[in-house]
Amino acid sequence: MDEKRSTTVSENVPAALSAVQVAAAGSSGNRAVSVESIGHKLWRGKWLWLSTVALFSLIAMMLGTVQAPLYKEQTSVEVQGPDGNGAPSKPYDQDSAHPLESFLQTQIRIIESRSLLERALAKLSDAERARLLESPHFWWTRTSYDQSVESIRQHISAQPSEHGDIIDVSFLSPDAGAGAHFLNILTQELADSNVERTWRAVQHNRQFAERQIDDLRRKWEQSEQILVEYSHVSGLPLTARSPNALKQTRLLKVAPYANDANLRQLRTQLADLRKQISQWQTLYGKSGAEVQKLRVKASETEAAIRQRRLALQQTGTTVSVATPLPESTTSRPQGASYSQVVAHLDDLQQQADTNRSIYDTAVTRLKQASIAAASQLGDISVVDPAIPVMKSNTPGQFVTGTLGGFVGLMVGIAFVALRDRFSNTFSDPSLLSQYLGLPVLGAIPVDRFAQNGTTYDAVNQEPALQINFSTDLRTAEAFRSIRSSILLSASQRTGPRRIVFTSTGSAEGTTFVVGNLGAALASAQRRVLLVDGNLRSPGLHKIFGADNEHGLAELLSRQIPEHPVTSRDVIRETQIPDLYLLTAGQAGARAPEILSSVQLPQMIREFAKGFDLVLVDSPPVLPYADARSLARAVDGVVLIVKACSTDRHLALKARDVISQDGASLIGAILTEWDAAQSASA
C-alpha cells in the first residue's frame, strides 16, 4: 500500500486547479467556437426557441386571417419631356443631366402627393370612396379620415420604367374595382393638372409681356399724336410730306374723337378679346370651341365700334384735315423757317414709324413665347389604363406563418444567447472561485458526441460510465485532473480520505462524478469504495449493473436480528479492478432517520481502514438534511455545480450550510462545462 501511495505522489499535480489549467486539460479545440458548442447551446435552450417559433408563427397566422386582402392595380403614363423630347439614350448622369429626368421626378412627386390624391377621391362615388377609405382595424381602435387618406397615399407607388419616358404607377387597394377606377382618375387628374399648370404659366408670361407691350403701344400712339398735332400747328399736310399719307389721313380722322369715352371702352374690350383669342389658340388651336366664342364676341365689339364712329360723324364732331382750324393752331412756330418745320415733321414721322415697328415686333415675339412656354412644360398621356386585378397581393397564411416562424427563430436564438451571457449561473470555472471562494478541483466538459460513452444510457435512460481510459477523451482527461487533485490531498497526513459529494439540487451530476471518479482512481491502482448515500434516489447500482436489495440502509438499521447484515454481505466488487460498491439498500421514507444513526461515522471510519479512499454519493444539500448528516461523518465535502444551470445564490447558500455544520469543504467541481462557449463569452 505504501509503494502505491509513493508512486501516486510522484505522478500528481497541484490540488487546486486554476481556470487556465482546467482549460488546458482539454484539447486545443476547446478555445474555439465550434459547431458542437453552438449545437449544444441551442439544444439546451431548445424549448425556449421552439416556443418563440410557435408563438410568432401563431401570431403571424392570426394577423393574416384578420388582415383584409389587398389587390395591386397598375397603370402606365407616358411623359413627353421638355421641347417634345423623349428619354435620353443613356442612363442619367450628373455630368450630363437630361431635362426629362428632373421632369420625371417632378411628376412622380406629384403622383404621390396628397393634394392630387384628394382631388381623385373627390371624383369617386360615395360607395367607391367608402370602400377605399375602409381599412381593417381592431374594435378598440378608430381610424380618422386623415389617417385613412395617409394610408392610401402610402399604398401608391410611382417608379420610372426601363423606358425612360414611362412612369409605372401601382396602388394596393382593398377593393379591386374601386382601386382600378381610382387609379385611372388619379392619372387623368395628373394630365389635367399638367394642362392647368401650363395655362397658368402661359398666363403669367403673357401678362408680364403684355404690360411691356402696352407701354410700347402707348409710346407709339403718343408719337403718332405728336406728329398729327405738329402737322396741324405747322399747317403742312401729312399727305404731301409723308409716304404714309393714307395711314396718317386715317389718324387725322380718328384723332379728333379719340377722346370719346365709349369708343375707348369698346377699343379696350376688343384688345382684351384679341389677347384671349391668341392665348386660347396657342393651347387648343384655331378650331377650339372657346376660340370660336371669343371670335364672335370680337366681331360684335368691332361692329359696335363702327356704329359709334358713324354716330359721331353724323353729329358733326369728326374733323378732317381739310377742316379749318383755329388760327392759333395753324400758325407756324415763331422764328422757324419752312425748311426747319419740314425737317422736324420728318423727324417726328420717322420716330412714329420706329415705335410702330418695335410694337409689331413685340407682339410677334409674344405669340412665339406663348407657344414655346407651352412646349417647355411637356405633355402627359395614359398608355395603359388600370383594369381590376382579382388576384390578391397579400401573402397567405402559410407564407405569413413561415415568416413569423423565421422571425421567432431569430428571436429565440437571441434569447438563448442573452440568457447564457447574462444568466445568474456559472458558465466558467473561474466563477466558482470568484463567487464561492473554493478551490476548483476540475471541470468536466460537455462531451455528448463522444464515441466511447454517453452521459445516459439510450435504452434505460440511466446514468452510464462516460470515460474509457484507453482513449484520450476530454472527459477522461478532466477526471484524471480531478483524480490528481484528490490524491495529492489524500497523500498528506491530514488529507481527506473519506469524501462526500453533494450539490445544491437534483440532476447536477453528483452520481455521474462519483462513479467516473471512482473508476479513474481505481485505474491508478487505488482501492476505492463507492458508498451510495442517496437513500432517497439511489443511482450508483444502476451504473455498475448491481442489485440494490441490501446496502447502507440495512447496515445502519440492522433490520434482521437473527441474520444480521454485515459489510461483507453488501460490499461487492465491480467490473473495474480495485473498485468496490456499497449500494443504498431499501430505505424508503426512513432515509433521514437511518442517516441520523450514531453508527454512521464509526461505520465510515471502519470502511476507510480497508480502502485508500471512500467516496460517498449524497442527496442535494439544500432540499434534504441527509447530506448534512453524511458531511459530519467524513473528512471533507466536494460541492458539485452544473454549468449554466446552478444558481449562484443557491450555491452560496449550500456552501454556508455545509460550513455552519463544521464540515470541511475541499473544493468544487463544475459539470457540463462548455469550454468553447466560455472562451467566446
Sequence and secondary structure as in RCSB ss.txt:
>XXXX:A:sequence
MDEKRSTTVSENVPAALSAVQVAAAGSSGNRAVSVESIGHKLWRGKWLWLSTVALFSLIAMMLGTVQAPLYKEQT
SVEVQGPDGNGAPSKPYDQDSAHPLESFLQTQIRIIESRSLLERALAKLSDAERARLLESPHFWWTRTSYDQSVE
SIRQHISAQPSEHGDIIDVSFLSPDAGAGAHFLNILTQELADSNVERTWRAVQHNRQFAERQIDDLRRKWEQSEQ
ILVEYSHVSGLPLTARSPNALKQTRLLKVAPYANDANLRQLRTQLADLRKQISQWQTLYGKSGAEVQKLRVKASE
TEAAIRQRRLALQQTGTTVSVATPLPESTTSRPQGASYSQVVAHLDDLQQQADTNRSIYDTAVTRLKQASIAAAS
QLGDISVVDPAIPVMKSNTPGQFVTGTLGGFVGLMVGIAFVALRDRFSNTFSDPSLLSQYLGLPVLGAIPVDRFA
QNGTTYDAVNQEPALQINFSTDLRTAEAFRSIRSSILLSASQRTGPRRIVFTSTGSAEGTTFVVGNLGAALASAQ
RRVLLVDGNLRSPGLHKIFGADNEHGLAELLSRQIPEHPVTSRDVIRETQIPDLYLLTAGQAGARAPEILSSVQL
PQMIREFAKGFDLVLVDSPPVLPYADARSLARAVDGVVLIVKACSTDRHLALKARDVISQDGASLIGAILTEWDA
AQSASA
>XXXX:A:secstr
 HHHHHHHHHH   SS  HHHHHHHS GGGGS  HHHHHHHHHHTHHHHHHHHHHHHHHHHHHHHHS   EEEEE
EEEEE GGG    SS   STT  HHHHHHHHHHHHHT HHHHHHHHHTS HHHHHHHH     TT    HHHHHH
HHHHTEEEEE SSTTEEEEEEEESSHHHHHHHHHHHHHHHHHHHHHHHHHHHHHHHHHHHHHHHHHHHHHHHHHH
HHHHHHHHHT  HHHH S HHHHHHHHHHGGGTT HHHHHHHHHHHHHHHHHHHHHHHH TT HHHHHHHHHHHH
HHHHHHHHHHHHHHTT    TTS   HHHHS  TT  HHHHHHHHHHHHHHHHHHHHHHHHHHHHHHHHHHHHHH
HT EEEEEE      SB S  HHHHHHHHHHHHHHHHHHHHHHHHHH SB  SHHHHHHHH   EEEEEE  TT 
SS  SB TTT  B     TTS  HHHHHHHHHHHHHHHHHHSTT  SEEEEEESSSSSSHHHHHHHHHHHHHHTT
  EEEEE  SSS  HHHHTT   SSSHHHHHH   SSS   HHHHEEE SSTTEEEE   S GGGHHHHHT THH
HHHHHHHHHH SEEEEE   TTT SHHHHHHTTSSEEEEEEETTTSBHHHHHHHHHHHHHTT  EEEEEEEEE H
HHHHH 
